[in-house]
Amino acid sequence: MKKNILTLAIMLFTLGLSAQSIKSPNGNFNLTFELKDGVPVYQLSMGGEPIVKESKLGLELKDTPSLLGGFTIENTEESTFDETWQPVWGEVKDIRNHYNELAVTLNQKETARKMIIRFRVFDDGLGFRYEFPEQDNLIYFVIKEERTQFAMTGDHTAYWIPGDFDTQEYEYNTSKMSEIRALMAGAMRGNASTTTFSDTGVQTSLLLKTDNGTFINLHEAALIEYSCMHLELDDENMIFESYLTPDAVGNKGYMQAPRVTPWRTVIASKNAGDILMSHITLNLNEPCAYDDTSWIKPVKYVGVWWEMITGKSDWAYTSLPAVQLGKTDFSETTPSGRHGATTENVKRYIDFAAEHGFDAVLVEGWNEGWEDWIGKSKDYVFDFLTPYPDFDVDEVREYAKAKGVKMMMHHETSGAVRNYERHMDKAYQFMVDNGYNSVKSGYVGNIIPRGEHHYGQWLVNHYQYAVEKAAEYKIMVNAHEAVRPTGLSRTYPNLIANESARGTEYEAFVGTKAEHTTILPFTRLIGGPMDYTPGIFQTDISKINPDRDTFVHTTLARQLALYVTMYSPLQMAADLPEHYEQHMDAFQFIKDVAIDWDDTKVLEAEPGDFITYARKAKGTENWFVGRTNDEIGRTSKIKFDFLDADKKYIATIYSDAKDAHYETNPQAYEIKKVIVTSKSKLSQYCAPGGGYAISIMEVKDKSELKGLKRL
């Protein structure tokens, strides 16, 4: 690691101080800060082009003078930092963390309070936060609202979902900023828990595109002990302003100095691929908190899940309308005959996982309480310990162990967070005792304590507690319905994935537009990996459940591509085993594809249209390519110049057939093998809702090349 610190402290007491400027290490970005009539303001430009116009900074406090104005600059401090660090898992082996920093200490003379605004300017954008040092006149305080502005330079195109304190499970909308207000009502959709707040409120990570082709991403990093930030648009002046998630009584945050806020981030580039490859979010988080990370490993898994999502089977053991843990004797009840998490069914998944080299099997609905788990505002809904009569924990444990397969635990809380924390130690110990080293947790429905929101400070603290408590038991966490990630996986790499967006399950419920996975990497995935649960081969849900008429908006080839384009060290082959057995030639890609990477390249990218990635598997010379397409048929053109110039490779291309279409012919695909080198080029048709996947294996024996054509 290289670290260079150059500090310049200047004591300044005059209100009329000239603006302070700091550039990124390569000089491309320029951050300007100044006080205007005592109000802190900043601007950001890229290559001389304004990205964020003059924008105000500060916080409005409750029952005490706010930190919005009346400031003088007490001192400024500049420094530079340069290191290269290695993530426990990730899209690349090495990440450079290189920035120039400006820290401005502000003095509010009338209240004798101090606040620091710290800016870090990277070669791909900006991060800044508020800091409250230890002081006599600012110790405990309550945030009424954070007033951070992002003033845009025009009516940009926005890729957005409605601002909501309880869910991100929306389809993305693409519109001009000025059109958000008119489109908001149509953009809102029902969910188990929703709380919207404004006709122009949107969520981060927010992607924007200017008329001259500049991409801008607004988000936050290191969300700890604070409320999740939304953005509310002043659509007359084109200014976004932070809007924090409130608690049950309307407060936005409870603070005790010394304390810092999360970082607010601005990533910008003329090249869409640079947004995807920015590491600002990770770099603004602290280094890994654990000395030993040997127990944290990427996971490829199957599970008893899709059959419940599609309605083929149930989570619940009985058809009773109400049950009570510890009182209902399930051994005396009549089974419904639709329960999915039976010992025999789980053993079938274990056999499939063992045969095809998967690491783990997820089982949902194994524990008592699913009969009345949702929508009842029920506190003691699960104990996370007691199985249904037809799920033998001991037998499953020993069977999986004998097959060399790990079991993945499922903890659905039904929003009853207090209940989960009461049981957490026992639940994690139960996992250790029975050989489970990863857990999928869920927070479906309204939160208990009632009135709290999924994205408020209280829940943010809970999610953090769950991850750190899990680390004490060497358990990895995949949290669904939790707050969207903000790069915390750098510090806590056992937070191996989140859902926190509209995943594949919605395809079985009501469907999702084909463009969805061409936008998510630019938005939701900026903060961290998503458990998107790809790999659906039977896209007609009526073939699984005749009572459903929904379908997955994708071709089969595109489902393979998602393992590359939707980055996660936790990847599920989500479909039923019997559907994979009908297409074992295509299933081979899911078996082969890596889930941890040494290098990543963005070969093509346009949000809402297409994305093509190439990724190099960890510790090998093998590469995998994935292309996901929207509802329009397109031709992808890529070069293989990312390959080693001195090597030959065998590329297996899994592509859409000429007559493939996500609506009318989704299972039409072709597979071909060719020889490729760094000089090879590919022109590949992608069907509407389609795409392709390529495995590129280094040739070890020349005999492998026999009979293959060169691309």
N, C-alpha and C positions, 0 to 999 in steps of 0.2 A: 504494500500500500504506500502510495506517495501522498504526503500531506504538506501543503504549503499554507501557512497562515501569515498574512501581512495585515497588521492592525493599525488603523489610524484613528485616534480619538481626538475630536475637536470640541472644545467647550464653546457653546454658542448660546447667547442669551437674548438676542434681538429677535423681535417678531418678524421683521422684514427680511428674513434670510432668503437668499437666492435658492433656486431649486437644486436638489441633490440628484445626481444621475449616476447610474451604474450600468455597465454593459455586460452581456454574457461573455464567457471566455473567448468565443470566436468573433465577438463584436456584432453578431447579427441582431440580437435583441437589446433594446435600451429601455431601462426603467427610470422614470423621473418621479421624484417625490418632492412635495413642498407643502407649506401651510398657506392657505388663503383665508385671511381674516380669522386665523386661529383654527381653521378646519383642515385636517389632513386630507390631501388628495394625491392621486398617483396617475400616471399614464404609462402605457407600454406600446412600443413600436417594434416592428420587425423589418429589417432591411430598409429602414426609413419610412415604412408604411405604418400608419397608426393601426394598432390592433384593439387597444382599449383606450378610449378617449378619457379626458379628465374625469375621474371618478372619486367620490367621497368615501372616507373610511371612518369607522367608529362604532360604538355600541350605545344603545339606549338602555339605561338601567331603571329598575323599579324602586320607587320611593327614595330616590337619591339622585343628585345631579348626574347627568349622563356624560359619557366619554365621547362626545361628538364634536366639541369645539372648545374654544378658550385656551388653546395650547400654545406653548412656545417650545422650541427645540432646545433641549438641554445638552445633548451631545449626539454625534453620529459615529458609527464604527464600521469600517469597511474591512472585508477579509476575502480570501479566496480559498477554495477547498478542492482537492483532487484525490480521489481514491478509486480503486477497482476492487469490487467485492464479488463473492460467489454466493448465489442463492442456494438454499437447500434443494430446491427444485425450481424449474422455471423454463422460460422460452429461450434463454441463452445461458451459456456457462458463466460468462463474466459480464458484470454491469459496471460501467463507469459512472461515478458520481462526481461531477465537476461543475462547480458554480462559483459565481462571485456574489458576495453578500453585502447588504447594507442594512444595518440595524440603527433605527432612529429612536432615541429616548425622548418622549414628550412629557412636558410638565404642564399640568393644569393648575395655574397659579392660584385661582380662587379657592380650590379645594385641596391644594398641596398633594395632589395625586399624580402618579407617574404611570405611563403606559409605553411599552416598546412595540414598534411595528418592525418586524424582521422580514426583509425581502431576500429571496435567493433567485438569481437569474441564471438559467441554464442555457445551453445551446439550442434547446427546443422549447423554451418557455419560462414561466415564472411561477414561483410559490411564495406566499406571504402569510403571516399570521400575527395575531395580537399576543403580547406577553404582559403579564402583570407581576412585577417583581415584589418581593416582600417589602412592606411599607406600613406606616402607622395608620394612614387614612384610607386605605383600600385593602380590607382583609376579606370579609364576607360580603358578597353582593349578589343580586339576582338580575339576570338579563331579561329585559323586557323585549328587546329585539336587537339583533346584530344588523348594522346598517352599511354593510359592505356593498359597494356598487361595481358593476361591470358595464360601463357605457360603451355601447357598440357604435361603429362608424357608419352604419346604414341599416337598411331593412334586410338583414341576411336571411338566407334559407336556414331553417332550423329543423333538426331531427329530434323530436321531443315526445315525451309522455306527460300526462297531467300530474301536477304537483299533488301529492297524496301522503298523508302522515302514516298510512298503514299498508300500502301495497305499491309495488312496482310492476305488477303483472298486467301490463298494458301492451297493446301493439303500438309501434311507433308511428308517428305522424310526420309527414314532410310538408312544410309550408313556409311561407314568409313569416317573419316574426309578427308582422302586422295582422296576419290572418289567424293567429293563435286564439284570440278572443272569440271569433266567430265559430271556430272549429271545436272549442273546448267541450261543449255539451255533447257533441257526437263522439268525442274521443274518450269520454268516461264510460266505463263498463262495470258491471256488477262483479263483486268479489266477496269472499267470506268476511272481509273487513276493509272498508274504504272510508277515508276522510279527506275530501278535497277542500281547498280553502280559497280559491281565486279563479276568476275567468282567464287570468293570464299567468297563473302559477305553473311552473314546470319543474321537473326533477333533474338533478345532475346524475350522471355525467351527461352534459348537454353538448351536442355537436352543432356547429354552425358553419355555413359556407358563404363567403362573401361573393358579390357579383364578379369580382376579378379572380375568383378561384382560390382564395385563401381559406384554409380550414382552421377552425378555432374550437377548442374543447375547454369547457368550464367544469371544474369538479372540485373535490376536496381530498386531502390526504391526512392520514393519522387521526381519524375520528375516535377520540378517547375522552371519556368524562365530559361529554358535550352533546348537544343536540344536533341531529342531522340537518344539513342545510338544503333548502329548496331555493329556487329563484323566482321572484315575482317581477314581471315585465311591466315597465311603464311604456306602453306602446305608442305614446305620443312622442316621447323623446328617445326611444329605443335604448332604455337603460334597464338592465337586470339588477335587482337588489336582493341580497340574502333574506331568506324567510325561514327561520328556525322552527323545528317541530315543537309544539307546546306540550306541557304536561297536563294533568287532569284539572288543574286550576288556572291554566293559561300561561304559566311562566315558561320561559324558554331555556333557562339554565341556572344552576346554583353553583357559585364559584367561591373558592377560597384561595387567596393568593398565598404563596406564589403558584401561578397556574398559567398555562398557555392554551390557546385555542387550536383547533385543527388548522392545517394549511389550506388556503384557497389557491387553486391552481388554474393557470392559463397555459394551454399547449397550443402552438400554432405552427403552420407550415403551408407552403404551396403544394406540397406533395401529400396526398391522403395517407400513403403508407407510413410517413413519418409520425403521424398521430398514433397509428397502431403500434409503432415500435418505440414510442417514448417511454422512458423509465422514471419520469419525474415523480409519479405517484409513489413508487417503491422507494426512490431515493430520499423522499421527504419523511420517511418513517425511520425509526431507530433500528440499529443492527439487531441481529437475532438475540433474543433474551435467554436462550438455552445454551448451555455448554455442550450438552450431548444431544445431537439430533439424529443419531443412528436409527432410532425407532420411527422416524418420519419418512415414509416411502410412498411414492405414487401408487395408485391403485386402479386396476382395471377390473370391473365387476359386472355381474349379472344379478338378477333379483326377482323376488316375488313382489311385483309392483305394477307393471303394465297391465296385468290381467285384472287388477282392481281398478286402475284408472279407466280402462275401457269398459268396465262393468261385467266382465266375464265372471269374476268372483268378487267376494266381499272381504273387507277388513274384519267385520264382526263375526263372531262365532254363532250367535243366535239371532232371532228376529224379535227379541224383546224390545219394547219401546223405551225401557228405562232399566238401568242396573245400578247397583251400589257396590263399590269395592269393599271386600271384607264381609259383605252381607249376602250378596247374590252368590249362590253355590252353582257355579257353572257346570259342575259334574252332574247336577240334577236337572239341568235345563235341556231342551230339545234343540240339537244343532240345526241350523238352517240348511245345511248341505251345500252352502256356497262359500264357505270359509276357504281362503287361499293359503293361509299360513299353517298348513298341516305338516306333520313330520314327513309323510310320504312325498308330498309335493315339493317340500324343501330339499329332500334328498335327491329328487329329480334334477333340481337346479344345481346342486352340489356335483352330481355326476357330470352334468354338462360343463360346468366350470372346470372341473378336473380334466376332462377329456380335451378341452380346447385351450387350456393354459391361462385361465382367468385367476385373478388373485383372491377374489372374495365373492360372497353371496349376501345380498341384502334381503331381509325378510321384514315386510311390514304386516301389521295386524297379528302379531304373535302373542300380544299381551292383553290381559283383560281390560275392558272398558270401552271398546269401540262401538257398542250399540247406541250410545247417546253422547258421543264425543264432541259433536260440533253444534254450535248455535244455541247451546243451553246455558251459557255463562256459568259453567260448572267448574268449581275449584278443584275438588278431589276427583279428577277424571281418570288419571292413570297413576300407577305406582312404579312403573318401569321395571318391575321385578317379577310379576306373577303371570305365568303363561296360561293360555287357554288349555283345556283338557287334551286337545288333539295336537299340541305342540310340545314334544318332549325335549326339553333343553339339553339334558344329559345325552340322549341318543344323537341329537343333531350335532352337539359338540364333538363327540367321539367319531361320528361318521365323517364330519368335515376334516377333523384332524388326520384321520386315516387316509383321506384323499388328498391331503396337502393343500387344503383350501381354508382361508379365513372366513369367519362369519362377520358380517357388518350389522351393527346394532341399529335399531330405529327407535328414536325417542320423539314421539309427537306430544307436544304440550297442550295443544288446543288453546294456546294463548294463556294458560294458567301458569304464569311464570313463577309465582310464589310457590306453587305446588312442586314445580320442577326443582327449584333450589332446595326445598325441604328434602327431596329424595336424591339429590345429585350424587352425593358421596356414595351412598349405597348402590345407586344405579351404575356408577363407574366401577365400583369394586366388583359388582356382579359381572360386568363386562370382562374385567381382568380374570376373574375366576373361571370364566367360560370361554376364554380365548378370543374375545372380540377386541380389536385394537383400533376400530374406527366407528364413528357414530354419525348417522344422518338425523339431525334434530329438526323439528318442525314447529312453527308458531302460527298455525292456521286459526283464523277467527279473531274476535276482539280480545284485547289484552285484559287479564286480571293481574294486578289491581285494576278495577274498572275505571275507565277514563284515561288511562295511560295509552300511549300510541307505540306502535312497532318501532318508530324512528325517533322517539324522544330520548332525553338524557337517561332516564331510568332504565329503559330497555337497552340502550347502548352500553350502559354499565353492566347489565346482566349478560349480554352476549360476550363481553370481554371476560367477565367472571367465569362463564362456562368454558371458554377456551383455555384460560389459565388453570382452572381446576382440572380440566381434562389432561393438561400437560403433566400434572402431578401423578396421573395414572398411566402416562405414556399412551394417550388416546388422541387420535386425529378427529377433527370436527368438520362436518359438512352441514352447515346451517341453512335451512330453507325458511323462507318468509322473514328472514332477519334483515337488518339494515344492510344496504348495499356496501360492498367492500371499498376500502380506501387505502389499500396497500399495506394493511396490517400484517399480511402474511410474511413480510420481510422479518418483522420482529417476532411473530408467533407463527412459524411455518406449519404448526399442526392445525392451523385453520386452512385446511387443504382445499376447500372450495365453499362456495355459497350458491344458492339459487338466486333469490333476490331479483328476479326478473321473470318475464313470461317464458316458461320453458316448454318442452315438448308435450307435457301433459295437456296443455290447452288445445293441442291438435285433436285430441280425443274428445274434448269437451265441446268446443265451438269452432275450432280451426284457427289458423294464424296465417297471415299473408306471407307469400313466398319470400318477400324482400326482408323479412324479419332478421334472418341470420346474416344479411349483408349490412345491417346497421348495428346490431349488438356489439360486435368487436370495437366499434368506434365510440360506444357509449358505456354500457354496463361493464364490459370487460376491461375498460381503462383502470378500474379499481382493483381488479383481481379476477381469478378464474371462476367460471360458472359451471355448475353441475347441470348441464343442459339436457342430459339423458338422450343422446342421439341413437341411431342404429335401427330405426323402424323400417322393416322390410315390407310388412303387410300394411299398406297405408289406408285401406278401406276398412274402417272400424266396424261396419256392419257385418263383415266376415267373421269378426270375433264376437260381436254382440249385435244380434239382429234388431235390437231396439234402438240402436244408434244409426244416424245417417251422416255422421261426420267423416272427414278423411284428413290425412296428413298432407299438407301442401308441399309435396316434394317428390322427386324421383328417387329410386333406390340408390343410384350412383351418388346423388347429392348427400344422402344420409351417410355414406362413407366419407365424403369430403369433410363433413362436420367434425370428425375426429381430429382434423388438422386445423380447420379454420376457427373452431370454437375452443380455444386453448383451455385445457384444464389438466392438472396432474391426477385428477379423479375422473375416469371416463367409464360410463355404463354402456353395455350392450343391452339396450332397454327392451327390445322386443321379446316375444315368447320363443323359447328354444325351438319349437316345431317350425316356426317361420324361418329361422336360420337354417334348419336342416333341409329346407326346400331350395336353398340358394347357397350351398356350401362354397361354391366357387367365389361368390362375392363376399361371403363371410370371412374368407381368408384374409382380406384386407384388415378387418377389425382385429383379427388375431395377430396380424403382423405389426400394425401401427404402434409406434412408440407413444409414451405419455410423458416423457421427460426429454429435454432437448439441450443440445450444445449450441445450436445456432438457429436463427430464424430469419427468413427473407420474405418481404412482401413483394410479390411479382406483379400483381395487378390489384388495383383497389379503386372503387368509386362507391361511396356509401349509398345504399338503397338500390344498387345495381349488381355489383359483384365484388368478390374478394378472392384472390389466389395467394396462398401461402406456400412456401417451401421450408421444411424444418429438418434439421439434422439430429438424428437420434443420439441420445446421451451415450458417450463412450464408444461410438461406432462411426463408420464411414457411410452409413445408410441414411437416405433422405426420404421424406414423404411429402407429397404435394397434395393440396386440397383446393378445390374451386367451388364456391357456392354462388348460385345465380338467382336473380329475381324471377318474376313471372314472364319475362321476355327472353326468347331464344337468342343466344349470342355465340360468337366464336371467340374463344380464348386463344391468345398467342403468347407463348412464353419461350424463354431461352433457358438452357441448362448450364449457364455459365457460372452458377454457384458450385458446380461439381469440381473435384480435383482434376486438374488438367492432365495428370499423369495416369489416370485410372479409367477403366471401363466399368460400366454398370449395366445391370439388367433392370429395365423399367417395366413394371406390370401396370397397365393403364385400365382403370375401371371407369367406363364412360357411358353416357346416355346413348342409346340406339338412335338412329335417324328419326324414328317415329315415336320416340319417347315424349311424354308430356305429363306433368304432375297431376293433371286432372283425368286424362283419358287413358294413359298408358304408362303408369309410373314404374312398373317393374321391367321395362324394356331397357336392357343394358348390354354392353359388350365388354369383353376382356381380351386384351392382347398383350403380348410380350415383345419387347424390342430392345436392342442394344443402344445405349445412350452414352455420350461423352459430354464434356464441357462445351463442345461446339454444336451440340444438337439443338434443334428448335422443334416446337410443337404448335400446330394449329388444330384446335379441338373444339368441335361443336358442343354447346351446352344447351339442352332443351329448356323450354319454359319450366321454371321451378327446379331446374336440374343442376348439373355440375359434373365434376369428375374427381377421382382420387388416383394417385400414382404412388406405388412403392418402388423405390430405387435402391437396389441392393448392389453393393460392391462385388465385383467378380473376383472370386478367389481361385477358381479353376477354369482354364480356357475351354475345357470341354463343355462348360455350361452354356457357351455361346453357340453351340452347334445348332444349325437350323433357324437361328434368329436373324431377322433383318435389322439393319442399322437405321436409327432415326436421324 
